[in-house]
Amino acid sequence: MLRFAAAALDPPASLARAFALAMEPRLETGTANVRIGLGWHVFEQNGTAITWHNGQTGGYHGFIGVDTERGTGAVVLANAATNIDDIGLHLLNPSNPVGHPPPPRATVDVPEDVLERYVGRYELAPQFHIEVTRENDVLYAQATNEPRFRLFAASPTRFFLRVVEAEIEFTVDAAGNVTGLVLHQGGRATPGRRLPGG
């Protein structure tokens, strides 16, 4: 990423035209002082332009930006799906403020015998499952084709992740048997049934 930033600041002759075309602002974004080029965002501030792009997926976030007038570049990588763009913009221009993260969410203690009841496999779709495992007093959730992540208890039945904004709420019948879970993520509540033997 740093090599790419360096190339954007001082491209070799064979790439100079491609970088210039890609970084040229073309359309408004609807955000004040931000236009978009070919995959690049161009943030104009006090007569200078910061050209940047970001990306986020489950558990990760990346930022790359350059200020061609000052000859500076920045790369910020995070192992959490949280906003880090303010850090990158601040590195490129210290007048850009850095936001402060909210305080960590409070957790509660849940007895191990209660946690053990949640261990199992849950089907949210035919090809998408969440497997819940336990190690001592810690629960983990692993979705199909995803890494395993720790769950933190917000209540005896509701748990949250810290790597992404998501919660898992376990459903329990009148007899206290765990029948399923609900994945709360992206404004959606997706139910999943507990599979037999799990």
Contact map, one row per residue, 1 for C-alpha under 8 A:
111110000000000000000000000000000000000000000000000000000000000100000000001000000000000000000000000000000000000000000000000000000000000000000000000000000000000000000000000000000000000000000000000000
111111000000000000000000000000000000000000000000000000000000000000000000111000000000000000000000000000000000000000000000000000000000000000000000000000000000000000000000000000000000000000000000000000
111111100000000000000000000000000000000000000000000000000000000000000000000000000000000000000000000000000000000000000000000000000000000000000000000000000000000000000000000000000000000000000000000000
111111110000000000000000000000000000000000000000000000000000000000000000000000000000000000000000000000000000000000000000000000000000000000000000000000000000000000000000000000000000000000000000000000
111111111000000000000000000000000000000000000000000000000000000111000000111000000000000000000000000000000000000000000000000000000000000000000000000000000000000000000000000000000000000000000000000000
011111111110000000000000000000000000000000000000000000000000000000000000100000000000000000000000000000000000000000000000000000000000000000000000000000000000000000000000000000000000000000000000000000
001111111111000000000000000000000000000000000000000000000000000000000000000000000000000000000000000000000000000000000000000000000000000000000000000000000000000000000000000000000000000000000000000000
000111111110000000100000000000000000000000000000000000000000000001000000000000000000000000000000000000000000000000000000000000000000000000000000000000000000000000000000000000000000000000000000000000
000011111110000000000000000000000000000000000000000000000000000001110011100000000000000000000000000000000000000000000000000000000000000000000000000000000000000000000000000000000000000000000000000000
000001111111000100000000000000000000000000000000000000000000000000000000000000000000000000000000000000000000000000000000000000000000000000000000000000000000000000000000000000000000000000000000000000
000001111111111100100000000000000000000000000000000000000000000000000000000000000000000000000000000000000000000000000000000000000000000000000000000000000000000000000000000000000000000000000000000000
000000100111111100000000000000000000000000000000000000000000000000000000000000000000000000000000000000000000000000000000000000000000000000000000000000000000000000000000000000000000000000000000000000
000000000011111110000000000000000000000000000000000000000000000000000000000000000000000000000000000000000000000000000000000000000000000000000000000000000000000000000000000000000000000000000000000000
000000000011111110000000000000000000000000000000000000000000000000000000000000000000000000000000000000000000000000000000000000000000000000000000000000000000000000000000000000000000000000000000000000
000000000011111111100000000000000000000000000000000000000000000000000000000000000000000000000000000000000000000000000000000000000000000000000000000000000000000000000000000000000000000000000000000000
000000000111111111110000000000000000000000000000000000000000000000000000000000000000000000000000000000000000000000000000000000000000000000000000000000000000000000000000000000000000000000000000000000
000000000000111111111000000000000000000000000000000000000000000000000000000000000000000000000000000000000000000000000000000000000000000000000000000000000000000000000000000000000000000000000000000000
000000000000001111111100000000000000000000000000000000000000000000000000000000000000000000000000000000000000000000000000000000000000000000000000000000000000000000000000000000000000000000000000000000
000000010010001111111110000000000000000000000000000000000000000000000000000000000000000000000000000000000000000000000000000000000000000000000000000000000000000000000000000000000000000000000000000000
000000000000000111111111000000000000000000000000000000000000000000000000000000000000000000000000000000000000000000000000000000000000000000000000000000000000000000000000000000000000000000000000000000
000000000000000011111111000000000000110000000000000000000000000000000000000000000000000000000000000000000000000000000000000000000000000000000000000000000000000000000000000000000000000000000000000000
000000000000000001111111000000000000111100000000000000000000000000000000000000000000000000000000000000000000000000000000000000000000000000000000000000000000000000000000000000000000000000000000000000
000000000000000000111111100000000000111111000000001000000000000000000000000000000000000000000000000000000000000000000000000000000000000000000000000000000000000000000000000000000000000000000000000000
000000000000000000011111110000000001110000000000000000000000000000000000000000000000000000000000000000000000000000000000000000000000000000000000000000000000000000000000000000000000000000000000000000
000000000000000000000011111000000011110011000000000000000000000000000000000000000000000000000000000000000000000000000000000000000000000000000000000000000000000000000000000000000000000000000000000000
000000000000000000000001111100000011110000000000000000000000000000000000000000000000000000000000000000000000000000000000000000000000000000000000000000000000000000000000000000000000000000000000000000
000000000000000000000000111110000011100000000000000000000000000000000000000000000000000000000000000000000000000000000000000000000000000000000000000000000000000000000000000000000000000000000000000000
000000000000000000000000011111100111000000000000000000000000000000000000000000000000000000000000000000000000000000000000000000000000000000000000000000000000000000000000000000000000000000000000000000
000000000000000000000000001111110111000000000000000000000000000000000000000000000000000000000000000000000000000000000000000000000000000000000000000000000000000000000000000000000000000000000000000000
000000000000000000000000000111110100000000000000000000000000000000000000000000000000000000000000000000000000000000000000000000000000000000000000000000000000000000000000000000000000000000000000000000
000000000000000000000000000111111110000000000000000000000000000000000000000000000000000000000000000000000000000000000000000000000000000000000000000000000000000000000000000000000000000000000000000000
000000000000000000000000000011111100000000000000000000000000000000000000000000000000000000000000000000000000000000000000000000000000000000000000000000000000000000000000000000000000000000000000000000
000000000000000000000000000000111110000000111000000000000000000000000000000000000000000000000000000000000000000000000000000000000000000000000000000000000000000000000000000000000000000000000000000000
000000000000000000000000000111111111000011110000000000000000000000000000000000000000000000000000000000000000000000000000000000000000000000000000000000000000000000000000000000000000000000000000000000
000000000000000000000000111110101111100011100000000000000000000000000000000000000000000000000000000000000000000000000000000000000000000000000000000000000000000000000000000000000000000000000000000000
000000000000000000000001111110000111111111000000000000000000000000000000000000000000000000000000000000000000000000000000000000000000000000000000000000000000000000000000000000000000000000000000000000
000000000000000000001111111000000011111111000000000000000000000000000000000000000000000000000000000000000000000000000000000000000000000000000000000000000000000000000000000000000000000000000000000000
000000000000000000001111110000000001111100000000000000000000000000000000000000000000000000000000000000000000000000000000000000000000000000000000000000000000000000000000000000000000000000000000000000
000000000000000000000110000000000001111110000000000010000000000000000000000000000000000000000000000000000000000000000000000000000000000000000000000000000000000000000000000000000000000000000000000000
000000000000000000000110000000000001111111000000001110000000000000000000000000000000000000000000000000000000000000000000000000000000000000000000000000000000000000000000000000000000000000000000000000
000000000000000000000010100000000111101111100000001110000000000000000000000000000000000000000000000000000000000000000000000000000000000000000000000000000000000000000000000000000000000000000000000000
000000000000000000000010100000000111100111110000111100000000000000000000000000000000000000000000000000000000000000000000000000000000000000000000000000000000000000000000000000000000000000000000000000
000000000000000000000000000000001110000011111000111100000000000000000000000000000000000000000000000000000000000000000000000000000000000000000000000000000000000000000000000000000000000000000000000000
000000000000000000000000000000001100000001111111110000000000000000000000000000000000000000000000000000000000000000000000000000000000000000000000000000000000000000000000000000000000000000000000000000
000000000000000000000000000000001000000000111111110000000000000000000000000000000000000000000000000000000000000000000000000000000000000000000000000000000000000000000000000000000000000000000000000000
000000000000000000000000000000000000000000011111000000000000000000000000000000000000000000000000000000000000000000000000000000000000000000000000000000000000000000000000000000000000000000000000000000
000000000000000000000000000000000000000000011111100000000000000000000000000000000000000000000000000000000000000000000000000000000000000000000000000000000000000000000000000000000000000000000000000000
000000000000000000000000000000000000000000011111110000000000000000101000000000000000000000000000000000000000000000000000000000000000000000000000000000000000000000000000000000000000000000000000000000
000000000000000000000000000000000000000001111011111000000000000000111000000000000000000000000000000000000000000000000000000000000000000000000000000000000000000000000000000000000000000000000000000000
000000000000000000000000000000000000000001111001111100000000000011110000000000000000000010010000000000000000000000000000000000000000000000000000000000000000000000000000000000000000000000000000000000
000000000000000000000010000000000000000111100000111110000000000011100000000000000000000000000000000000000000000000000000000000000000000000000000000000000000000000000000000000000000000000000000000000
000000000000000000000000000000000000000111100000011111000000001111000000000000000000000000000000000000000000000000000000000000000000000000000000000000000000000000000000000000000000000000000000000000
000000000000000000000000000000000000001110000000001111100000001110000000000000000000000000000000000000000000000000000000000000000000000000000000000000000000000000000000000000000000000000000000000000
000000000000000000000000000000000000000000000000000111110000111100000000000000000000100000000000000000000000000000000000000000000000000000000000000000000000000000000000000000000000000000000000000000
000000000000000000000000000000000000000000000000000011111000111000000000000000000000000000000000000000000000000000000000000000000000000000000000000000000000000000000000000000000000000000000000000000
000000000000000000000000000000000000000000000000000001111111110000000000000000001000000000000000000000000000000000000000000000000000000000000000000000000000000000000000000000000000000000000000000000
000000000000000000000000000000000000000000000000000000111111100000000000000000001000000000000000000000000000000000000000000000000000000000000000000000000000000000000000000000000000000000000000000000
000000000000000000000000000000000000000000000000000000011111000000000000000000011000000000000000000000000000000000000000000000000000000000000000000000000000000000110000000000000000000000000000000000
000000000000000000000000000000000000000000000000000000011111100000000000000000111000000000000000000000000000000000000000000000000000000000000000000000000000000000110000000000000000000000000000000000
000000000000000000000000000000000000000000000000000000011111110000000000000011111100000000000000000000000000000000000000000000000000000000000000000000000000000000100000000000000000000000000000000000
000000000000000000000000000000000000000000000000000001111011111000000000000011111111000000000000000000000000000000000000000000000000000000000000000000000000000000000000000000000000000000000000000000
000000000000000000000000000000000000000000000000000001110001111100000000001111000001000000000000000000000000000000000000000000000000000000000000000000000000000000000000000000000000000000000000000000
000000000000000000000000000000000000000000000000000111100000111110000000011110000001100100000000000000000000000000000000000000000000000000000000000000000000000000000000000000000000000000000000000000
100010000000000000000000000000000000000000000000000111000000011111000000111100000000000100000000000000000000000000000000000000000000000000000000000000000000000000000000000000000000000000000000000000
000010000000000000000000000000000000000000000000011110000000001111100000111000000000000110010000000000000000000000000000000000000000000000000000000000000000000000000000000000000000000000000000000000
000010011000000000000000000000000000000000000000011100000000000111110011110000000000000000010000000000000000000000000000000000000000000000000000000000000000000000000000000000000000000000000000000000
000000001000000000000000000000000000000000000001111000000000000011111111100000000000000000010000000000000000000000000000000000000000000000000000000000000000000000000000000000000000000000000000000000
000000001000000000000000000000000000000000000000110000000000000001111111000000000000000000000000000000000000000000000000000000000000000000000000000000000000000000000000000000000000000000000000000000
000000000000000000000000000000000000000000000001100000000000000000111110000000000000000000000000000000000000000000000000000000000000000000000000000000000000000000000000000000000000000000000000000000
000000000000000000000000000000000000000000000000000000000000000000111111000000000000000000000000000000000000000000000000000000000000000000000000000000000000000000000000000000000000000000000000000000
000000001000000000000000000000000000000000000000000000000000000001111111100000000000000000000000000000000000000000000000000000000000000000000000000000000000000000000000000000000000000000000000000000
000000001000000000000000000000000000000000000000000000000000000001110111110000000000000000010000000000000000000000000000000000000000000000000000000000000000000000000000000000000000000000000000000000
010011001000000000000000000000000000000000000000000000000000000111100011111000000000000000010000000000000000000000000000000000000000000000000000000000000000000000000000000000000000000000000000000000
010010000000000000000000000000000000000000000000000000000000001111000001111100000000000100110000000000000000000000000000000000000000000000000000000000000000000000000000000000000000000000000000000000
110010000000000000000000000000000000000000000000000000000000011110000000111110000000000100000000000000000000000000000000000000000000000000000000000000000000000000000000000000000000000000000000000000
000000000000000000000000000000000000000000000000000000000000011100000000011111000001001100000000000000000000000000000000000000000000000000000000000000000000000000000000000000000000000000000000000000
000000000000000000000000000000000000000000000000000000000001111000000000001111100000000000000000000000000000000000000000000000000000000000000000000000000000000000000000000000000000000000000000000000
000000000000000000000000000000000000000000000000000000000001110000000000000111111101000000000000000000000000000000000000000000000000000000000000000000000000000000000000000000000000000000000000000000
000000000000000000000000000000000000000000000000000000000011100000000000000011111000000000000000000000000000000000000000000000000000000000000000000000000000000000100000000000000000000000000000000000
000000000000000000000000000000000000000000000000000000000111100000000000000001111100000000000000000000000000000000000000000000000000000000000000000000000000000001110000000000000000000000000000000000
000000000000000000000000000000000000000000000000000000011111100000000000000001111110000000000000000000000000000000000000000000000000000000000000000000000000000000111000000000000000000000000000000000
000000000000000000000000000000000000000000000000000000000001100000000000000001011111000000000000000000000000000000000000000000000000000000000000000000000000000000110000000000000000000000000000000000
000000000000000000000000000000000000000000000000000000000000100000000000000000001111110000000000000000000000000000000000000000000000000000000000000000000000000000000000000000000000000000000000000000
000000000000000000000000000000000000000000000000000000000000111000000000000101000111111100000000000000000000000000000000000000000000000000000000000000000000000000000000000000000000000000000000000000
000000000000000000000000000000000000000000000000000001000000001000000000000000000011111110000000000000000000000000000000000000000000000000000000000000000000000000000000000000000000000000000000000000
000000000000000000000000000000000000000000000000000000000000000000000000000000000011111111000001111000000000000000000000000000000000000000000000000000000000000000000000000000000000000000000000000000
000000000000000000000000000000000000000000000000000000000000000000000000000100000001111111100000010000000000000000000000000000000000000000000000000000000000000000000000000000000000000000000000000000
000000000000000000000000000000000000000000000000000000000000001110000000011100000001111111110000000000000000000000000000000000000000000000000000000000000000000000000000000000000000000000000000000000
000000000000000000000000000000000000000000000000010000000000000010000000000000000000111111111101000000000000000000000000000000000000000000000000000000000000000000000000000000000000000000000000000000
000000000000000000000000000000000000000000000000000000000000000000000000000000000000011111111111110000000000000000000000000000000000000000000000000000000000000000000000000000000000000000000000000000
000000000000000000000000000000000000000000000000000000000000000000000000010000000000001111111100000000000000000000000000000000000000000000000000000000000000000000000000000000000000000000000000000000
000000000000000000000000000000000000000000000000010000000000000011100001110000000000000111111100000000000000000000000000000000000000000000000000000000000000000000000000000000000000000000000000000000
000000000000000000000000000000000000000000000000000000000000000000000000000000000000000011111111000000000000000000000000000000000000000000000000000000000000000000000000000000000000000000000000000000
000000000000000000000000000000000000000000000000000000000000000000000000000000000000000011111111100000000000000000000000000000000000000000000000000000000000000000000000000000000000000000000000000000
000000000000000000000000000000000000000000000000000000000000000000000000000000000000000001001111100000000000000000000000000000000000000000000000000000000000000000000000000000000000000000000000000000
000000000000000000000000000000000000000000000000000000000000000000000000000000000000010011001111110000000000000000000000000000000000000000000000000000000000000000000000000000000000000000000000000000
000000000000000000000000000000000000000000000000000000000000000000000000000000000000010001000111111000000000000000000000000000000000000000000000000000000000000000000000000000000000000000000000000000
000000000000000000000000000000000000000000000000000000000000000000000000000000000000011001000001111100000000000000000000000000000000000000000000000000000000000000000000000000000000000000000000000000
000000000000000000000000000000000000000000000000000000000000000000000000000000000000010000000000111110000000000000000000000000000000000000000000000000000000000000000000000000000000000000000000000000
000000000000000000000000000000000000000000000000000000000000000000000000000000000000000000000000011111000000000000000000000000000000000000000000000000000000000000000000000000000000000000000000000000
000000000000000000000000000000000000000000000000000000000000000000000000000000000000000000000000001111100000000000000000000000000000000000000000000000000000000000000000000000000000000000000000000000
000000000000000000000000000000000000000000000000000000000000000000000000000000000000000000000000000111110000000000000000000000000000000000000000000000000000000000000000000000000000000000000000000000
000000000000000000000000000000000000000000000000000000000000000000000000000000000000000000000000000011111000000000000000000000000000000000000000000000000000000000000000000000000000000000000000000000
000000000000000000000000000000000000000000000000000000000000000000000000000000000000000000000000000001111100000000000000000000000000000000000000000000000000000000000000000000000000000000000000000000
000000000000000000000000000000000000000000000000000000000000000000000000000000000000000000000000000000111110000000000000000000000000000000000000000000000000000000000000000000000000000000000000000000
000000000000000000000000000000000000000000000000000000000000000000000000000000000000000000000000000000011111000000000000000000000000000000000000000000000100000000000000000000000000000000000000000000
000000000000000000000000000000000000000000000000000000000000000000000000000000000000000000000000000000001111100000000000000000000000000000000000000000011110000000000000000000000000000000000000000000
000000000000000000000000000000000000000000000000000000000000000000000000000000000000000000000000000000000111110000000000000000000000000000000000000000001111000000000000000000000000000000000000000000
000000000000000000000000000000000000000000000000000000000000000000000000000000000000000000000000000000000011111000000000000000000000000000000000000000001001000000000000000000000000000000000000000000
000000000000000000000000000000000000000000000000000000000000000000000000000000000000000000000000000000000001111101100000000000000000000010000000000000001011000000000000000000000000000000000000000000
000000000000000000000000000000000000000000000000000000000000000000000000000000000000000000000000000000000000111111100000000000000000000010000000000000000000000000000000000000000000000000000000000000
000000000000000000000000000000000000000000000000000000000000000000000000000000000000000000000000000000000000011111110000000000000000000110000000000000000000000000000000000000000000000000000000000000
000000000000000000000000000000000000000000000000000000000000000000000000000000000000000000000000000000000000001111111000000000000000000000000000000000000000000000000000000000000000000000000000000000
000000000000000000000000000000000000000000000000000000000000000000000000000000000000000000000000000000000000011111111100000000000000000000000000000000000001000000000000000000000000000000000000000000
000000000000000000000000000000000000000000000000000000000000000000000000000000000000000000000000000000000000011111111110000000000000010011100000000000000000000000000000000000000000000000000000000000
000000000000000000000000000000000000000000000000000000000000000000000000000000000000000000000000000000000000000111111110000000000000010000000000000000000000000000000000000000000000000000000000000000
000000000000000000000000000000000000000000000000000000000000000000000000000000000000000000000000000000000000000011111110000000000000000000000000000000000000000000000000000000001100000000000000000000
000000000000000000000000000000000000000000000000000000000000000000000000000000000000000000000000000000000000000001111111000000000001100000000000000000000000000000000000010000000100000000000000000000
000000000000000000000000000000000000000000000000000000000000000000000000000000000000000000000000000000000000000000111111100000000011110000000000000000000000000000000000000000000000000000000000000001
000000000000000000000000000000000000000000000000000000000000000000000000000000000000000000000000000000000000000000000111110000000011100000000000000000000000000000000000000000000000000000000000011011
000000000000000000000000000000000000000000000000000000000000000000000000000000000000000000000000000000000000000000000011111000001111000000000000000000000000000000000000000000000000000000000000011001
000000000000000000000000000000000000000000000000000000000000000000000000000000000000000000000000000000000000000000000001111100001110000000000000000000000000000000000000000000000001100000000001111001
000000000000000000000000000000000000000000000000000000000000000000000000000000000000000000000000000000000000000000000000111111011100000000000000000000000000000000000000000000000000000000000001111000
000000000000000000000000000000000000000000000000000000000000000000000000000000000000000000000000000000000000000000000000011111011100000000000000000000000000000000000000000000000000000000000111100000
000000000000000000000000000000000000000000000000000000000000000000000000000000000000000000000000000000000000000000000000001111111000000000000000000000000000000000000000000000000000000000000001000000
000000000000000000000000000000000000000000000000000000000000000000000000000000000000000000000000000000000000000000000000001111111000000000000000000000000000000000000000000000000000000000000000000000
000000000000000000000000000000000000000000000000000000000000000000000000000000000000000000000000000000000000000000000000000011111000000000000001000000000000000000000000000000000000000000000000000000
000000000000000000000000000000000000000000000000000000000000000000000000000000000000000000000000000000000000000000000000001111111100000000000011000000000000000000000000000000000000000000000000000000
000000000000000000000000000000000000000000000000000000000000000000000000000000000000000000000000000000000000000000000000111111111110000000000011000000000000000000000000000000000000000000000001000000
000000000000000000000000000000000000000000000000000000000000000000000000000000000000000000000000000000000000000000000000111100011111000000001111000000000000000000000000000000000000000000000000000000
000000000000000000000000000000000000000000000000000000000000000000000000000000000000000000000000000000000000000000000011110000001111100000001110000000000000000000000000000000000000000000000000000000
000000000000000000000000000000000000000000000000000000000000000000000000000000000000000000000000000000000000000000000111100000000111110000111100000000000000000000000000000000000000000000000000000000
000000000000000000000000000000000000000000000000000000000000000000000000000000000000000000000000000000000000000000000111000000000011111000111000000000000000000000000000000000000000000000000000000000
000000000000000000000000000000000000000000000000000000000000000000000000000000000000000000000000000000000000000000110010000000000001111111110000000000000000000000000000000000000000000000000000000000
000000000000000000000000000000000000000000000000000000000000000000000000000000000000000000000000000000000000000000000000000000000000111111100000000000000000000000000000000000000000000000000000000000
000000000000000000000000000000000000000000000000000000000000000000000000000000000000000000000000000000000000000100000000000000000000011111000000000000000000000000000000000000000000000000000000000000
000000000000000000000000000000000000000000000000000000000000000000000000000000000000000000000000000000000000011100100000000000000000011111100000000000000000000000000000000000000000000000000000000000
000000000000000000000000000000000000000000000000000000000000000000000000000000000000000000000000000000000000000000100000000000000000011111110000000001110000000000000000000000000000000000000000000000
000000000000000000000000000000000000000000000000000000000000000000000000000000000000000000000000000000000000000000100000000000000001111011111000000001110000000000000000000000000000000000000000000000
000000000000000000000000000000000000000000000000000000000000000000000000000000000000000000000000000000000000000000000000000000000001110001111100000111100000000000000000000000000000000000000000000000
000000000000000000000000000000000000000000000000000000000000000000000000000000000000000000000000000000000000000000000000000000000111100000111110000111100000000000000000000000000000000000000000000000
000000000000000000000000000000000000000000000000000000000000000000000000000000000000000000000000000000000000000000000000000000000111000000011111011110000000000000000000000000000000000000000000000000
000000000000000000000000000000000000000000000000000000000000000000000000000000000000000000000000000000000000000000000000000000011110000000001111111100000000000000000000000000000000000000000000000000
000000000000000000000000000000000000000000000000000000000000000000000000000000000000000000000000000000000000000000000000000000111100000000000111110000000000000000000000000000000000000000000000000000
000000000000000000000000000000000000000000000000000000000000000000000000000000000000000000000000000000000000000000000000000000000000000000000011111000000000000000000000000000000000000000000000000000
000000000000000000000000000000000000000000000000000000000000000000000000000000000000000000000000000000000000000000000000000000000000000000000111111100000000000000000000000000000000000000000000000000
000000000000000000000000000000000000000000000000000000000000000000000000000000000000000000000000000000000000000000000000000000000000000000000110111110000000000000000000000000000000000000000000000000
000000000000000000000000000000000000000000000000000000000000000000000000000000000000000000000000000000000000000000000000000000000000000000011110011111000000000000000000000000000000000000000000000000
000000000000000000000000000000000000000000000000000000000000000000000000000000000000000000000000000000000000000000000000000000000000000000011100001111100000000010100000000000000000000000000000000000
000000000000000000000000000000000000000000000000000000000000000000000000000000000000000000000000000000000000000000000000000000000000000001111000000111110000000010000000000000000000000000000000000000
000000000000000000000000000000000000000000000000000000000000000000000000000000000000000000000000000000000000000000000000000000000000000001111000000011111000001111000000000000000000000000000000000000
000000000000000000000000000000000000000000000000000000000000000000000000000000000000000000000000000000000010000000000000000000000000000001100000000001111100001111000000000000000000000000000000000000
000000000000000000000000000000000000000000000000000000000000000000000000000000000000000000000000000000000011110000000000000000000000000000000000000000111111111100000000000000000000000000000000000000
000000000000000000000000000000000000000000000000000000000000000000000000000000000000000000000000000000000111000000000000000000000000000000000000000000011111111100000000000000000000000000000000000000
000000000000000000000000000000000000000000000000000000000000000000000000000000000000000000000000000000000011010000000000000000000000000000000000000000001111111000000000000000000000000000000000000000
000000000000000000000000000000000000000000000000000000000000000000000000000000000000000000000000000000000001110001000000000000000000000000000000000000001111111000000000000000000000000000000000000000
000000000000000000000000000000000000000000000000000000000000000000000000000000000000000000000000000000000000000000000000000000000000000000000000000000001111111000000000111000000000000000000000000000
000000000000000000000000000000000000000000000000000000000000000000000000000000000000000000000000000000000000000000000000000000000000000000000000000000001111111100000011110000000000000000000000000000
000000000000000000000000000000000000000000000000000000000000000000000000000000000000000000000000000000000000000000000000000000000000000000000000000000111111111110000011100000000000000000000000000000
000000000000000000000000000000000000000000000000000000000000000000000000000000000000000000000000000000000000000000000000000000000000000000000000000000111100011111001111000000000000000000000000000000
000000000000000000000000000000000000000000000000000000000000000000000000000000000000000000000000000000000000000000000000000000000000000000000000000011110000001111111110000000000000000000000000000000
000000000000000000000000000000000000000000000000000000000000000000000000000000010000000000000000000000000000000000000000000000000000000000000000000000110000000111111000000000000000000000000000000000
000000000000000000000000000000000000000000000000000000000111000000000000000000111100000000000000000000000000000000000000000000000000000000000000000010000000000011111000000000000000000000000000000000
000000000000000000000000000000000000000000000000000000000110000000000000000000011100000000000000000000000000000000000000000000000000000000000000000000000000000011111100000000000000000000000000000000
000000000000000000000000000000000000000000000000000000000000000000000000000000001000000000000000000000000000000000000000000000000000000000000000000000000000000111111110000000000000000011000000000000
000000000000000000000000000000000000000000000000000000000000000000000000000000000000000000000000000000000000000000000000000000000000000000000000000000000000000110011111000000000000001111000000000000
000000000000000000000000000000000000000000000000000000000000000000000000000000000000000000000000000000000000000000000000000000000000000000000000000000000000011110001111100000000000001110000000000000
000000000000000000000000000000000000000000000000000000000000000000000000000000000000000000000000000000000000000000000000000000000000000000000000000000000000011100000111110000000000111100000000000000
000000000000000000000000000000000000000000000000000000000000000000000000000000000000000000000000000000000000000000000000000000000000000000000000000000000000111000000011111000000000111100000000000000
000000000000000000000000000000000000000000000000000000000000000000000000000000000000000000000000000000000000000000000100000000000000000000000000000000000000110000000001111100000111110000000000000000
000000000000000000000000000000000000000000000000000000000000000000000000000000000000000000000000000000000000000000000000000000000000000000000000000000000000100000000000111110000111110000000000000000
000000000000000000000000000000000000000000000000000000000000000000000000000000000000000000000000000000000000000000000000000000000000000000000000000000000000000000000000011111111111000000000000000000
000000000000000000000000000000000000000000000000000000000000000000000000000000000000000000000000000000000000000000000000000000000000000000000000000000000000000000000000001111111110000000000000000000
000000000000000000000000000000000000000000000000000000000000000000000000000000000000000000000000000000000000000000000000000000000000000000000000000000000000000000000000000111111000000000000000000000
000000000000000000000000000000000000000000000000000000000000000000000000000000000000000000000000000000000000000000000000000000000000000000000000000000000000000000000000000111111000000000000000000000
000000000000000000000000000000000000000000000000000000000000000000000000000000000000000000000000000000000000000000000000000000000000000000000000000000000000000000000000000111111100000000000000000000
000000000000000000000000000000000000000000000000000000000000000000000000000000000000000000000000000000000000000000001000000000000000000000000000000000000000000000000000000111111110000000000000000000
000000000000000000000000000000000000000000000000000000000000000000000000000000000000000000000000000000000000000000001100000000000000000000000000000000000000000000000000011110011111000000000000010000
000000000000000000000000000000000000000000000000000000000000000000000000000000000000000000000000000000000000000000000000000000000000000000000000000000000000000000000000011110001111100000000000110000
000000000000000000000000000000000000000000000000000000000000000000000000000000000000000000000000000000000000000000000000010000000000000000000000000000000000000000000000011100000111110000000011110000
000000000000000000000000000000000000000000000000000000000000000000000000000000000000000000000000000000000000000000000000010000000000000000000000000000000000000000000001111000000011111000000011110000
000000000000000000000000000000000000000000000000000000000000000000000000000000000000000000000000000000000000000000000000000000000000000000000000000000000000000000000001111000000001111100001111000000
000000000000000000000000000000000000000000000000000000000000000000000000000000000000000000000000000000000000000000000000000000000000000000000000000000000000000000000111100000000000111110011111000000
000000000000000000000000000000000000000000000000000000000000000000000000000000000000000000000000000000000000000000000000000000000000000000000000000000000000000000000111100000000000011111111100000000
000000000000000000000000000000000000000000000000000000000000000000000000000000000000000000000000000000000000000000000000000000000000000000000000000000000000000000001110000000000000001111111000000000
000000000000000000000000000000000000000000000000000000000000000000000000000000000000000000000000000000000000000000000000000000000000000000000000000000000000000000001100000000000000000111110000000000
000000000000000000000000000000000000000000000000000000000000000000000000000000000000000000000000000000000000000000000000000000000000000000000000000000000000000000000000000000000000000111111000000000
000000000000000000000000000000000000000000000000000000000000000000000000000000000000000000000000000000000000000000000000000000000000000000000000000000000000000000000000000000000000001111111100000000
000000000000000000000000000000000000000000000000000000000000000000000000000000000000000000000000000000000000000000000000000000000000000000000000000000000000000000000000000000000000011110111110000000
000000000000000000000000000000000000000000000000000000000000000000000000000000000000000000000000000000000000000000000000000100000000000000000000000000000000000000000000000000000000011100011111000000
000000000000000000000000000000000000000000000000000000000000000000000000000000000000000000000000000000000000000000000000000100000000000000000000000000000000000000000000000000000001111000001111100000
000000000000000000000000000000000000000000000000000000000000000000000000000000000000000000000000000000000000000000000000011110001000000000000000000000000000000000000000000000000001111000000111110000
000000000000000000000000000000000000000000000000000000000000000000000000000000000000000000000000000000000000000000000000011100000000000000000000000000000000000000000000000000000011100000000011111000
000000000000000000000000000000000000000000000000000000000000000000000000000000000000000000000000000000000000000000000001111000000000000000000000000000000000000000000000000000000111100000000001111101
000000000000000000000000000000000000000000000000000000000000000000000000000000000000000000000000000000000000000000000001111000000000000000000000000000000000000000000000000000000000000000000000111111
000000000000000000000000000000000000000000000000000000000000000000000000000000000000000000000000000000000000000000000000000000000000000000000000000000000000000000000000000000000000000000000000011111
000000000000000000000000000000000000000000000000000000000000000000000000000000000000000000000000000000000000000000000001000000000000000000000000000000000000000000000000000000000000000000000000001111
000000000000000000000000000000000000000000000000000000000000000000000000000000000000000000000000000000000000000000000011110000000000000000000000000000000000000000000000000000000000000000000000011111
